[in-house]
Amino acid sequence: MDTPITIEEITFLANVPENLHVAFLRVANGLHERAKYPREKVLLMLVKMLNDPKKYAYSKNKVTNLAKTVFDLRKSGTEISLTEAGQELLANEEAVLTSDAKEPQAKNTFNLRENKLHYAVFGRQHIEEGALQQMETAVSLPISVAGALMPDAHQGYGLPIGGVLATEADKVIPYAVGVDIACRMCMSVFDIPTDYLKREPHFLKKILTENTKFGMGGEIARKYDESIMDQPEWEATKTIRSLKDKAHRQLGTSGTGNHFVEWGIVEVFENDPLLSLPKGEYLSLLSHSGSRGFGGTIANYYSKLAMQKTVLPKQAAHLAWLDLNTEEGQEYWIAMNLAGDYASANHHEIHNKMAKSLGEKPLKIIENHHNFAWKEKLADGREVIVHRKGATPAGSDELGIIPGSMSQPGYVIRGKANAESLNSASHGAGRVMSRTKAFTTTTRSQMNKILQDNGIQLIGGDLDESPMVYKNIDDVIAAQSELVKVLAKFSPKIVRMADANRKEGRED
């Protein structure tokens, strides 16, 4: 277990006065022990803050309060200066953030284990054979510890969509996280009667189109809150730094594929203390998207790097891993977590703008990732990294959102911490046909009839996201009654998706 940061480590880098030792240690070890920041990253954050306390005092970040104290001291004439070691650290920050005496990961060749691990399958009758075969390959990796397959599962690259894989505590698989790192759901629930949808549909469509931007490479100039760009992780590595400007331009936008922002009605079934919403119906906004071009570039770069470093049999090639004890592993872990923060900020940009246009503050905001890797413990206490590629965290008393399709409802759920599922649930209904097949076997008139029958207005969208290409969400929810408790149902009414453009790729 890693030891706490000491005051000697901090005063080696800066001449911190004795009366601030307790404050510095509290912040440093809060980040190191609770937020799980590497010690070298914490020390660099403190050095950068001491070098420019005004910047950190007037931006929302992990050291804001401490920075205000330091800045006030500076204004009163008391300077906390950096030592020579601190100045060297500031000048060579990338080496400190990515090395800590770690060596680059060596190239190694591995075989799959002969006796693959048992893994739980939920809703097997809804899952295609290709997804089952991919999961069997995943649990045959020499670093795999446990696995599970959700009822919305379908074939993907490497780990199937809807696959959950626990690996050794220092091994992370970029492709088991996915290309759209930290793709997530976010719902705002408003204290507005649901008949507002019938009374003001034109206004709701107007603010929906004004405050959203979809498509590959989409950018938006007007921001609500840019503080995510102040996080020090944007300076962590050369790769991240090269993507910062693009990430800033894309902040508040959504991708293609199954990404959406939609108005609808949420029906709360009971007065649950965790959801903390009275039983009834509410106007709600639901969004689905991820970390945009930033996450996609990080995923592709480190997936290729992992496949160069970890050589596996052909059927398992995309499941190559990075070791967190190496430069590459630490770089990916920092970038992945930053992509998670950035994806959340993307949703908040949209929801804050919509709430402002609506003139209302939400009663409740619910959100969750579903393409990510978490450091967790199994039921037997073993420390692992749990990859959820298209799976919703469903730990004890954990809220999540499982959407259906543009014509089917979604559900707000409360996790039951099922050990066999690795505290997971489905992330949606799951596809029953590929995008290519959808374009060749479905028609616009079929899609329009389904939407009309369900009273749904669609802005944008294409046949590859037609309701017919998805499993029945109620069958999928029924198959995971051991995993989640349903608290509320969301029914979409005005749906915004990327405009049809079959020349560009899909981001989900």
C-alpha positions in Angstrom: 0.0 0.0 0.0 1.3 3.5 -0.9 2.4 5.6 2.1 1.0 9.1 2.8 2.9 12.2 1.5 5.1 13.7 4.1 5.8 17.3 4.9 9.5 16.6 4.2 8.5 15.8 0.6 6.6 19.1 0.3 9.3 21.3 2.0 11.9 19.7 -0.3 10.1 21.5 -3.1 9.0 24.7 -1.5 9.6 26.8 1.6 6.2 26.3 3.1 5.9 28.0 6.5 5.2 25.8 9.5 1.7 27.3 10.2 0.6 25.9 6.8 2.1 22.4 7.1 -1.2 20.9 8.2 -3.2 22.6 5.4 -0.7 21.4 2.7 -0.7 17.8 4.1 -4.5 17.7 4.2 -4.8 18.7 0.6 -1.9 16.6 -0.6 -3.1 13.4 1.1 -6.7 14.0 0.2 -5.7 13.9 -3.4 -3.3 11.1 -3.0 -5.3 8.7 -0.7 -8.9 9.5 -1.5 -8.8 10.8 -5.1 -6.1 8.2 -5.9 -3.8 10.7 -7.6 -0.2 9.4 -8.0 2.1 11.1 -5.4 4.3 12.7 -8.2 1.2 14.2 -9.8 0.1 15.7 -6.4 3.5 17.2 -5.8 3.6 18.7 -9.3 0.1 20.2 -8.7 1.4 21.9 -5.5 4.5 23.2 -7.2 2.4 24.7 -10.1 0.0 26.3 -7.7 2.8 27.9 -5.7 4.3 29.2 -8.9 1.1 30.9 -10.0 -1.4 31.0 -7.0 -3.6 33.6 -8.6 -4.5 31.3 -11.5 -5.4 28.5 -9.2 -7.2 30.7 -6.7 -9.6 32.1 -9.3 -10.4 28.8 -11.1 -12.3 25.8 -9.9 -9.8 23.0 -9.2 -8.6 20.6 -6.6 -6.4 23.1 -4.8 -8.5 26.3 -5.1 -8.9 27.0 -1.3 -5.2 26.4 -0.6 -4.3 28.6 -3.5 -6.5 31.4 -2.1 -4.6 31.2 1.1 -1.2 31.3 -0.7 -2.3 34.2 -2.9 -3.6 36.2 0.0 -0.2 35.7 1.7 1.6 36.9 -1.5 -0.6 40.0 -1.6 0.4 40.8 2.0 4.1 40.4 1.2 4.7 36.8 2.2 6.0 34.8 -0.6 6.2 30.9 -0.5 9.1 30.3 -2.9 10.1 27.1 -4.7 13.4 25.5 -3.8 15.8 24.5 -6.6 14.2 21.0 -6.6 10.8 22.6 -7.0 12.0 24.8 -9.8 13.5 21.7 -11.6 10.3 19.9 -11.2 8.3 22.8 -12.7 10.7 22.9 -15.7 10.6 19.1 -16.3 7.0 18.3 -15.3 6.3 15.7 -18.0 9.1 13.4 -16.8 7.8 13.5 -13.3 4.2 12.9 -14.2 5.0 9.9 -16.4 8.0 8.2 -15.0 8.8 8.1 -11.3 11.7 5.8 -12.1 9.4 3.6 -14.2 10.7 2.0 -17.3 8.9 1.9 -20.7 6.8 -1.3 -21.1 8.8 -4.0 -22.8 7.4 -5.9 -25.8 6.2 -9.3 -24.6 4.3 -12.2 -26.2 1.5 -14.0 -24.3 -0.6 -17.0 -24.8 -4.2 -17.4 -23.7 -4.9 -19.7 -20.7 -6.2 -23.1 -21.6 -8.8 -23.2 -18.9 -10.8 -20.0 -19.3 -12.5 -18.4 -16.3 -16.2 -18.9 -15.6 -18.3 -15.8 -16.3 -21.9 -14.9 -15.6 -24.3 -14.3 -18.5 -27.5 -12.4 -17.9 -30.3 -12.7 -20.5 -28.4 -15.3 -22.6 -31.4 -15.7 -24.9 -31.0 -12.1 -26.0 -27.3 -12.3 -26.8 -25.7 -13.2 -30.2 -23.1 -15.9 -30.5 -20.4 -13.5 -31.6 -20.6 -11.6 -28.3 -20.4 -14.8 -26.3 -17.3 -15.9 -28.2 -15.6 -12.5 -27.7 -16.3 -12.8 -24.0 -14.8 -16.3 -23.8 -11.6 -14.9 -25.4 -11.6 -12.0 -22.9 -11.8 -14.3 -19.8 -9.0 -16.4 -21.3 -6.4 -13.6 -21.0 -3.7 -14.4 -18.5 -4.4 -11.2 -16.6 -8.2 -11.7 -16.4 -9.7 -12.3 -12.9 -13.5 -12.3 -13.5 -16.1 -11.4 -16.1 -19.8 -10.9 -16.8 -22.0 -10.3 -19.9 -25.0 -8.0 -19.7 -28.3 -8.7 -21.6 -27.8 -5.9 -24.1 -24.5 -7.4 -25.2 -23.5 -7.6 -28.9 -20.3 -8.0 -30.8 -17.8 -5.2 -30.9 -14.0 -4.9 -31.1 -12.0 -6.8 -28.4 -14.4 -6.9 -25.5 -18.1 -7.2 -26.6 -20.4 -4.2 -26.1 -22.1 -5.1 -22.8 -19.0 -6.9 -21.5 -17.5 -6.4 -18.0 -14.0 -7.6 -17.4 -12.0 -7.5 -14.2 -8.2 -7.7 -14.6 -5.2 -7.7 -12.3 -5.0 -4.4 -10.4 -2.1 -3.0 -12.4 -3.3 -3.9 -16.0 -5.6 -1.8 -18.1 -7.0 -2.7 -21.6 -7.7 0.4 -23.7 -10.0 -1.5 -26.1 -11.9 -2.9 -23.2 -12.7 0.7 -22.2 -13.7 1.5 -25.8 -13.1 4.2 -28.4 -15.6 6.6 -26.9 -13.9 6.9 -23.5 -16.4 7.7 -20.7 -19.5 7.7 -22.9 -22.2 8.5 -20.4 -25.8 9.4 -19.6 -27.1 12.5 -17.9 -30.7 13.4 -17.0 -32.1 16.7 -15.6 -35.5 16.5 -14.0 -37.5 19.7 -13.9 -40.5 20.7 -11.7 -42.6 21.5 -14.8 -45.9 19.8 -15.7 -45.6 17.3 -18.5 -48.3 19.0 -20.6 -45.6 21.7 -21.2 -44.5 19.4 -24.0 -47.9 19.8 -25.8 -48.2 23.5 -25.0 -44.7 24.6 -26.0 -43.2 22.0 -28.4 -41.8 24.7 -30.7 -40.0 26.4 -27.9 -38.5 23.2 -26.6 -37.4 22.2 -30.1 -35.9 25.7 -30.6 -33.8 25.6 -27.4 -32.8 22.0 -28.2 -31.3 23.0 -31.6 -29.8 26.2 -30.3 -27.9 24.6 -27.4 -26.7 21.4 -29.1 -24.2 20.6 -31.8 -23.8 17.1 -33.3 -21.4 15.5 -35.7 -17.8 14.4 -36.2 -15.5 17.3 -35.5 -18.4 19.5 -34.3 -17.3 22.6 -32.4 -19.2 25.3 -30.5 -17.9 28.8 -29.5 -20.4 29.8 -26.7 -19.5 28.2 -23.4 -21.3 28.1 -20.1 -18.5 26.9 -17.8 -15.0 26.3 -19.1 -13.4 25.4 -15.8 -12.8 21.8 -16.9 -10.0 23.2 -19.1 -8.1 24.4 -16.0 -7.4 21.0 -14.7 -3.7 20.4 -14.4 -3.9 17.0 -16.2 -4.2 18.9 -19.5 -0.4 19.5 -19.1 0.4 15.9 -18.1 1.8 14.5 -21.3 2.7 15.6 -24.8 -0.3 13.7 -26.3 -2.8 15.3 -23.9 -1.3 18.8 -24.5 -1.6 18.4 -28.3 -5.4 17.7 -27.9 -6.3 20.4 -25.4 -7.2 23.1 -27.9 -9.5 20.8 -29.9 -11.1 19.5 -26.7 -11.8 23.1 -25.7 -13.4 23.9 -29.0 -15.6 20.7 -28.8 -16.7 21.3 -25.2 -20.5 21.2 -25.1 -21.0 19.1 -28.3 -22.2 15.6 -29.0 -21.1 13.0 -31.4 -22.7 10.8 -34.1 -24.0 7.2 -33.9 -26.3 6.7 -30.9 -25.6 10.0 -29.2 -28.6 12.1 -28.5 -30.2 14.9 -26.5 -33.9 14.6 -25.9 -36.9 16.0 -24.1 -39.3 13.5 -22.5 -41.4 12.6 -19.5 -40.0 10.8 -16.5 -42.4 8.9 -14.3 -41.1 8.2 -10.8 -42.7 5.1 -9.4 -42.1 5.5 -5.7 -40.6 7.8 -3.1 -37.1 6.4 -3.1 -34.7 8.2 -0.7 -31.7 7.8 -3.0 -33.5 9.3 -6.0 -35.1 11.9 -3.7 -37.9 12.8 -6.1 -41.6 12.5 -5.1 -43.7 10.0 -6.9 -45.1 11.5 -10.1 -44.3 12.8 -13.6 -41.8 15.4 -14.6 -40.5 17.1 -17.7 -36.9 15.8 -18.2 -33.9 16.3 -20.4 -31.8 13.2 -21.3 -28.4 13.2 -23.1 -26.0 10.5 -24.2 -22.5 11.2 -25.5 -18.8 10.9 -24.5 -15.4 12.5 -24.6 -15.5 13.5 -28.3 -12.4 13.7 -30.4 -10.2 13.9 -27.3 -11.3 10.5 -26.0 -11.3 8.9 -29.5 -7.7 10.0 -30.2 -6.5 8.9 -26.8 -8.2 5.5 -27.2 -6.7 4.9 -30.7 -3.2 6.0 -29.7 -2.9 3.9 -26.6 -4.8 0.9 -28.1 -2.2 0.7 -30.9 0.6 1.2 -28.3 -0.8 -1.6 -26.2 -0.9 -4.0 -29.2 2.7 -3.1 -29.9 3.8 -3.8 -26.4 1.5 -6.8 -25.6 1.4 -9.4 -28.4 -1.5 -11.8 -28.2 -3.0 -14.5 -30.5 -5.0 -13.0 -33.4 -8.4 -13.5 -31.9 -7.3 -11.6 -28.7 -5.1 -8.9 -30.4 -7.5 -6.0 -29.5 -7.4 -7.0 -25.8 -3.8 -6.0 -25.4 -3.1 -4.3 -22.1 -0.8 -1.6 -20.6 0.9 -2.1 -17.3 0.2 0.8 -14.8 3.8 0.4 -13.5 5.1 1.8 -16.8 5.2 5.2 -18.5 2.6 4.2 -21.1 0.2 2.7 -18.5 0.4 5.8 -16.3 -0.1 8.1 -19.3 -3.2 6.2 -20.4 -4.7 6.1 -16.9 -4.3 9.9 -16.5 -5.7 10.5 -20.0 -8.7 8.2 -19.4 -9.6 9.8 -16.1 -9.3 13.2 -17.7 -11.6 12.1 -20.5 -14.1 11.0 -17.8 -14.1 14.5 -16.3 -14.3 16.1 -19.7 -17.2 13.9 -20.8 -19.2 14.9 -17.7 -18.4 18.6 -18.4 -19.7 18.2 -21.9 -23.1 17.0 -20.6 -23.2 19.8 -17.9 -22.5 22.4 -20.6 -25.6 21.2 -22.5 -27.8 20.8 -19.5 -26.8 24.1 -18.0 -27.5 26.0 -21.2 -30.9 24.2 -21.6 -31.9 25.0 -18.0 -30.9 28.6 -18.5 -33.0 28.8 -21.7 -35.9 27.2 -19.9 -35.6 29.5 -17.0 -35.6 26.7 -14.5 -33.1 24.9 -12.2 -33.4 21.1 -12.2 -34.8 19.3 -9.2 -32.3 16.5 -9.8 -29.4 15.5 -12.0 -28.6 11.9 -12.5 -25.5 10.7 -14.5 -23.2 7.8 -15.0 -20.3 6.6 -17.2 -20.5 3.4 -19.2 -17.2 3.1 -21.1 -14.5 3.2 -18.5 -12.2 1.3 -16.1 -12.4 1.6 -12.4 -10.1 0.5 -9.5 -12.4 -1.7 -7.4 -12.5 -4.7 -5.1 -14.2 -8.0 -5.8 -16.5 -9.6 -3.2 -13.6 -11.6 -1.9 -11.5 -8.5 -1.3 -9.2 -8.8 -4.3 -8.2 -5.5 -5.9 -8.8 -5.4 -9.6 -9.5 -3.0 -12.5 -13.1 -3.4 -13.7 -13.6 -2.5 -17.4 -17.2 -1.8 -18.3 -17.5 -1.5 -22.1 -21.1 -0.5 -22.6 -22.2 -1.5 -19.0 -23.6 0.7 -16.2 -22.1 0.7 -12.7 -24.7 -0.9 -10.4 -23.1 -1.0 -7.0 -24.9 -0.8 -3.8 -27.2 2.3 -3.7 -25.8 3.6 -7.0 -28.1 5.4 -9.4 -27.9 4.8 -13.2 -29.7 5.4 -16.5 -30.4 2.6 -19.0 -31.9 4.1 -22.2 -34.0 2.3 -24.8 -34.2 3.7 -28.3 -35.7 6.8 -29.9 -39.2 5.1 -29.6 -38.7 3.0 -26.5 -38.5 4.2 -22.8 -35.4 4.3 -20.7 -35.1 3.5 -17.0 -33.6 5.1 -14.0 -32.2 2.3 -11.9 -30.7 1.7 -8.4 -27.9 -0.9 -8.3 -28.2 -4.1 -6.2 -24.4 -4.8 -6.0 -24.7 -8.2 -7.6 -21.2 -9.8 -7.2 -21.7 -12.1 -10.2 -22.3 -9.1 -12.5 -19.3 -7.3 -11.0 -21.7 -4.6 -9.7 -22.8 -3.9 -13.3 -25.9 -3.7 -15.5 -26.7 -3.1 -19.1 -26.1 0.3 -20.7 -29.1 0.2 -23.0 -31.3 -2.1 -25.1 -28.5 -3.4 -27.3 -28.4 -3.7 -31.1 -30.0 -6.6 -33.0 -28.4 -5.6 -36.4 -25.4 -3.8 -37.6 -25.4 -0.3 -39.1 -24.8 -1.7 -42.6 -27.7 -4.1 -42.3 -29.9 -1.4 -40.9 -29.3 0.8 -44.0 -30.1 -2.1 -46.3 -33.1 -3.7 -44.6 -35.0 -0.8 -43.1 -36.7 2.2 -44.7 -37.4 5.8 -43.7 -41.1 5.3 -44.0 -41.0 2.4 -41.5 -39.0 4.5 -39.1 -41.3 7.5 -39.4 -44.4 5.3 -38.8 -43.0 4.0 -35.5 -42.1 7.5 -34.4 -45.6 8.8 -35.4 -47.3 6.0 -33.6 -45.4 6.8 -30.4 -45.9 10.6 -30.7 -42.1 11.3 -31.1 -40.6 14.2 -33.0 -37.1 13.5 -34.4 -34.6 16.1 -35.4 -31.8 14.5 -37.4 -31.1 10.8 -37.1 -30.7 8.1 -39.7 -31.8 4.5 -40.3 -28.8 3.0 -38.4 -30.5 4.3 -35.2 -34.0 3.4 -36.2 -36.1 1.7 -33.4 -36.1 -1.6 -35.4 -32.3 -2.1 -34.9 -32.6 -2.4 -31.1 -33.7 -5.2 -28.7 -36.9 -4.7 -26.7 -35.8 -2.7 -23.7 -38.4 -4.3 -21.4 -37.0 -7.7 -22.2 -33.5 -6.5 -21.4 -34.6 -4.9 -18.1 -36.5 -8.0 -17.1 -33.3 -10.1 -17.6 -31.5 -8.1 -15.0 -33.9 -8.0 -12.1 -31.1 -9.5 -9.9 -28.9 -6.6 -10.8 -31.0 -3.4 -10.5 -34.2 -2.0 -9.1 -36.2 0.2 -11.5 -37.1 3.5 -9.9 -38.5 5.5 -12.8 -39.3 5.4 -16.6 -38.3 8.0 -19.1 -40.4 8.3 -22.3 -38.7 10.3 -25.1 -40.8 12.9 -27.0 -38.5 15.3 -28.8 -35.3 13.7 -29.9 -32.2 15.4 -31.4 -29.4 13.3 -33.1 -26.7 13.9 -35.6 -28.0 14.7 -39.1 -27.8 11.9 -41.6 -24.3 11.8 -43.1 -23.2 8.4 -44.2 -19.8 9.6 -45.5 -18.5 10.2 -41.9 -17.8 7.5 -39.3 -19.9 6.8 -36.3 -18.5 7.7 -32.8 -20.3 5.3 -30.5 
